[in-house]
Amino acid sequence: MNPRPGRALRQAWTAGPIAVPGVFNALVARMAERLGFRAVYLSGAALSASTGLPDVGLLTLTEFADEARRIAAATTLPLLCDADTGFGEALNVERTVRLLENAGAAGLHLEDQQLPKRCGHLSGKQLVAPEVMAAKVRAAVAARRDPDFVIIARTDARGVNGFDDAVQRARLYLQAGADAIFPEALENAEEFAAFARAVPAPLLANMTEFGRSPLLDFPTLAEMGYRLVLYPVTTLRSALRAAQQTLADILTKGHQRDRLPQMLTRAELYELLDYAGYEQRDRAYFQ
């Protein structure tokens, strides 16, 4: 019997550092599992972009929970969810934890921004007081029904108040009960290493593209002590570029033939969908 999602995620990072790709739908999650990843991630930025909206806190908790449920149903991998600011204050965080846990997620991360929130690598962010975020962490810990459901505290302080405040906030959030820390938008390799020395806890490194952080390779971050390395929007950005180029070919060339080598074949897609298994079961029910 497979362990519960939260336990599976903890076991994965305890066994060794893990790369955690963002998956923008259920089928990409299944693809990640087939390729050998040990966990997947639902990004608020990717989910917002998929609906044509910017990542400024416009989507609702129920939209996040619905997508988490679809992804969790499609894979046996533990799913870590972006939960933005918790969709409100401490009491709202209780409901956030319960809905995402019920959806089958392994855990979530909360951030210490004020609403309207912004992408962690943009300027103009504002933070809540550290005590307010600590209260949200305590609410999240109290609300989980499975004690292994993972609560990760993200701090955006580096880009607002500086590195030292990010360290101080991280330590406070750990005292409040966070299982791991996510320091957003560290600006160079030295800061990643210094943060890991200053905060001896399970840490998450965010390797999002085109942001403030350098794109350090996985072994380097693992050597520093990071247990989870996140690639939140990588697959979506790649898929969108491929879609854009394909649309351009159809418009300008009048065909898609040049794109065939970059496509999954019909057979590959059906295999990923377990099409044959559905047909086999359907036939068996009529025997």
C-alpha positions as CSV (number, residue, x, y, z in Angstrom):
1,M,0.0,0.0,0.0
2,N,1.3,3.4,-0.9
3,P,2.0,5.9,1.9
4,R,-0.3,8.9,2.3
5,P,0.7,11.8,0.1
6,G,2.3,13.9,2.9
7,R,4.3,10.9,4.2
8,A,5.4,10.1,0.6
9,L,6.7,13.7,0.1
10,R,8.6,13.6,3.3
11,Q,10.1,10.2,2.5
12,A,11.2,11.5,-0.9
13,W,13.2,14.5,0.4
14,T,14.5,12.5,3.3
15,A,15.9,9.9,1.0
16,G,17.8,12.6,-1.0
17,P,17.2,16.0,-2.6
18,I,14.5,15.9,-5.2
19,A,13.7,17.9,-8.3
20,V,10.1,19.0,-8.3
21,P,8.7,20.0,-11.7
22,G,5.7,22.2,-12.1
23,V,2.9,20.4,-13.9
24,F,0.2,22.5,-15.5
25,N,-2.3,19.7,-16.0
26,A,-2.9,16.1,-15.0
27,L,-1.4,14.6,-18.1
28,V,1.9,16.4,-17.6
29,A,1.9,15.1,-14.0
30,R,1.5,11.5,-15.4
31,M,4.4,12.2,-17.8
32,A,6.6,13.3,-14.9
33,E,5.8,10.1,-13.1
34,R,6.7,8.0,-16.1
35,L,10.0,9.8,-16.5
36,G,11.0,9.1,-12.9
37,F,10.4,12.2,-10.9
38,R,9.5,11.7,-7.2
39,A,7.1,14.6,-6.7
40,V,5.2,17.3,-8.7
41,Y,4.1,20.8,-8.1
42,L,1.0,22.9,-8.9
43,S,2.1,26.5,-9.5
44,G,-0.2,29.4,-8.9
45,A,1.6,31.3,-11.7
46,A,1.1,28.5,-14.1
47,L,-2.5,27.9,-13.1
48,S,-3.3,31.6,-13.5
49,A,-1.6,31.8,-16.8
50,S,-3.5,28.8,-18.0
51,T,-6.7,30.7,-17.5
52,G,-5.4,33.8,-19.2
53,L,-4.8,35.7,-15.9
54,P,-1.6,37.2,-14.3
55,D,-0.3,35.8,-11.0
56,V,-1.7,38.5,-8.8
57,G,-4.1,36.5,-6.5
58,L,-7.1,36.6,-8.8
59,L,-7.9,32.8,-8.7
60,T,-9.9,31.4,-5.9
61,L,-9.1,28.6,-3.4
62,T,-11.7,26.4,-5.0
63,E,-10.1,26.8,-8.4
64,F,-6.8,25.7,-6.9
65,A,-8.4,22.7,-5.1
66,D,-10.2,21.6,-8.3
67,E,-7.0,21.5,-10.2
68,A,-5.1,19.8,-7.4
69,R,-7.8,17.1,-7.3
70,R,-7.4,16.4,-11.0
71,I,-3.6,16.2,-10.8
72,A,-3.6,14.0,-7.7
73,A,-6.0,11.6,-9.3
74,A,-3.8,11.2,-12.4
75,T,-0.5,10.3,-10.6
76,T,0.7,8.4,-7.6
77,L,3.4,11.1,-7.0
78,P,3.0,13.5,-4.1
79,L,1.7,16.9,-5.1
80,L,2.9,20.1,-3.5
81,C,0.6,23.0,-4.0
82,D,1.1,26.7,-4.2
83,A,-1.4,28.3,-1.8
84,D,-0.4,31.9,-2.3
85,T,-1.1,33.9,0.9
86,G,-3.6,31.2,2.2
87,F,-6.5,33.0,0.5
88,G,-7.0,35.3,3.5
89,E,-6.1,35.5,7.2
90,A,-5.5,32.7,9.7
91,L,-9.0,31.3,9.7
92,N,-9.0,31.3,5.9
93,V,-5.8,29.3,6.0
94,E,-7.6,26.6,8.0
95,R,-10.0,26.1,5.1
96,T,-7.2,26.2,2.6
97,V,-5.4,23.4,4.3
98,R,-8.5,21.2,4.6
99,L,-9.6,21.7,1.0
100,L,-6.2,21.0,-0.5
101,E,-5.6,18.0,1.8
102,N,-9.1,16.6,0.8
103,A,-8.1,17.1,-2.8
104,G,-5.2,14.7,-2.4
105,A,-2.3,17.1,-2.1
106,A,0.8,16.2,-0.1
107,G,1.3,19.7,1.2
108,L,1.3,23.4,0.4
109,H,3.3,26.5,0.8
110,L,2.2,29.8,2.1
111,E,3.8,33.2,1.5
112,D,4.2,36.3,3.6
113,Q,3.0,38.9,1.1
114,Q,0.1,41.2,1.4
115,L,-2.7,41.2,-1.1
116,P,-2.7,41.9,-3.9
117,K,0.2,39.6,-4.1
118,R,2.8,39.7,-6.9
119,C,5.1,37.2,-8.6
120,G,8.0,36.6,-6.2
121,H,10.5,37.9,-8.7
122,L,8.8,41.2,-9.4
123,S,9.3,44.5,-7.5
124,G,6.4,46.2,-5.7
125,K,5.7,43.4,-3.2
126,Q,4.6,44.2,0.3
127,L,4.9,41.9,3.3
128,V,2.7,41.2,6.2
129,A,4.2,41.5,9.7
130,P,6.2,38.4,10.6
131,E,3.8,37.7,13.5
132,V,0.8,37.7,11.0
133,M,2.6,35.1,8.9
134,A,3.5,33.0,12.0
135,A,-0.2,33.0,12.9
136,K,-1.0,31.6,9.5
137,V,1.6,28.9,9.9
138,R,0.2,27.9,13.3
139,A,-3.4,27.8,11.7
140,A,-2.2,25.6,8.9
141,V,-0.5,23.2,11.3
142,A,-3.6,23.0,13.5
143,A,-5.9,22.5,10.6
144,R,-4.3,19.5,8.9
145,R,-5.9,16.2,9.7
146,D,-2.9,14.2,8.6
147,P,0.1,15.2,10.7
148,D,2.3,14.4,7.7
149,F,0.6,16.9,5.4
150,V,3.5,19.3,4.6
151,I,3.4,23.0,5.5
152,I,6.1,25.0,3.8
153,A,6.5,28.7,4.7
154,R,7.7,31.0,1.9
155,T,9.3,34.3,2.7
156,D,9.5,37.1,0.1
157,A,11.5,39.2,2.4
158,R,14.8,39.1,0.4
159,G,13.4,41.3,-2.3
160,V,11.7,43.8,0.1
161,N,13.7,44.1,3.4
162,G,16.8,42.2,2.5
163,F,18.6,38.9,3.2
164,D,18.8,39.2,7.0
165,D,15.1,39.8,7.4
166,A,14.4,36.7,5.3
167,V,16.6,34.6,7.6
168,Q,14.9,36.1,10.7
169,R,11.4,35.4,9.3
170,A,12.4,31.9,8.3
171,R,13.5,31.1,11.9
172,L,10.2,32.5,13.3
173,Y,8.1,30.5,10.8
174,L,10.0,27.3,11.8
175,Q,9.2,28.1,15.5
176,A,5.5,28.4,14.5
177,G,5.6,24.9,13.1
178,A,6.6,25.1,9.4
179,D,8.0,21.8,8.1
180,A,10.3,23.5,5.6
181,I,11.3,27.0,4.3
182,F,11.1,28.5,0.8
183,P,13.3,31.6,0.5
184,E,12.1,33.4,-2.6
185,A,14.2,35.4,-5.0
186,L,17.7,34.9,-3.5
187,E,20.0,36.8,-5.9
188,N,23.2,34.7,-6.3
189,A,24.8,31.4,-5.4
190,E,26.4,32.9,-2.3
191,E,23.0,33.9,-0.9
192,F,21.7,30.4,-1.5
193,A,24.6,28.9,0.4
194,A,24.5,31.5,3.2
195,F,20.8,30.9,3.7
196,A,21.3,27.2,4.0
197,R,23.9,27.7,6.6
198,A,21.8,30.2,8.5
199,V,18.6,28.2,8.5
200,P,19.3,24.5,9.3
201,A,15.9,23.0,8.1
202,P,14.5,21.4,5.0
203,L,14.8,24.1,2.4
204,L,13.2,24.6,-1.1
205,A,15.1,26.4,-3.9
206,N,13.0,28.0,-6.6
207,M,14.7,27.7,-10.1
208,T,12.1,29.7,-12.0
209,E,13.4,31.2,-15.3
210,F,13.8,34.9,-16.1
211,G,13.7,36.0,-12.4
212,R,16.1,37.3,-9.8
213,S,17.7,34.0,-8.9
214,P,20.5,32.4,-11.0
215,L,19.6,29.1,-12.6
216,L,21.9,26.9,-10.4
217,D,22.1,23.2,-11.3
218,F,20.5,20.6,-9.2
219,P,23.7,19.0,-7.8
220,T,25.0,22.4,-6.6
221,L,21.8,23.1,-4.7
222,A,21.8,19.6,-3.3
223,E,25.4,20.0,-2.1
224,M,24.4,23.3,-0.4
225,G,21.7,21.4,1.6
226,Y,18.4,22.2,-0.3
227,R,16.1,19.2,-0.2
228,L,13.6,20.3,-2.8
229,V,14.5,22.1,-6.1
230,L,11.4,23.6,-7.8
231,Y,10.9,24.2,-11.5
232,P,7.5,25.8,-11.3
233,V,6.7,27.2,-14.7
234,T,9.3,25.5,-16.9
235,T,7.0,23.0,-18.6
236,L,4.3,25.6,-19.3
237,R,6.8,28.1,-20.8
238,S,8.2,25.3,-23.0
239,A,4.8,24.1,-24.1
240,L,3.6,27.7,-24.8
241,R,6.6,28.4,-27.0
242,A,6.0,25.1,-28.9
243,A,2.3,26.0,-29.3
244,Q,3.1,29.5,-30.5
245,Q,5.5,28.2,-33.2
246,T,3.0,25.6,-34.3
247,L,0.3,28.2,-34.7
248,A,2.6,30.4,-36.6
249,D,3.4,27.6,-39.0
250,I,-0.2,26.8,-39.6
251,L,-0.9,30.5,-40.3
252,T,2.1,31.3,-42.5
253,K,2.9,27.9,-44.2
254,G,-0.6,26.5,-44.3
255,H,0.5,23.2,-42.7
256,Q,1.9,21.7,-39.5
257,R,4.2,19.1,-41.2
258,D,7.5,20.7,-40.0
259,R,6.3,20.3,-36.4
260,L,5.6,16.6,-36.5
261,P,9.1,15.6,-35.1
262,Q,8.4,17.7,-32.0
263,M,4.9,16.2,-31.4
264,L,3.9,13.1,-29.4
265,T,2.6,10.6,-31.8
266,R,-1.0,9.3,-31.6
267,A,0.4,6.0,-30.2
268,E,2.5,7.8,-27.6
269,L,-0.4,10.0,-26.5
270,Y,-2.7,7.0,-26.3
271,E,-0.1,5.0,-24.3
272,L,0.2,7.9,-21.8
273,L,-3.6,8.0,-21.5
274,D,-3.8,4.2,-21.0
275,Y,-6.3,4.1,-23.9
276,A,-5.8,0.4,-24.4
277,G,-6.6,-0.3,-20.7
278,Y,-9.9,1.6,-21.0
279,E,-10.9,-0.4,-24.1
280,Q,-9.9,-3.7,-22.5
281,R,-12.0,-3.0,-19.4
282,D,-14.9,-1.8,-21.4
283,R,-14.9,-5.1,-23.4
284,A,-14.6,-7.2,-20.3
285,Y,-17.7,-5.7,-18.7
286,F,-19.8,-7.2,-21.5
287,Q,-18.6,-10.7,-21.2
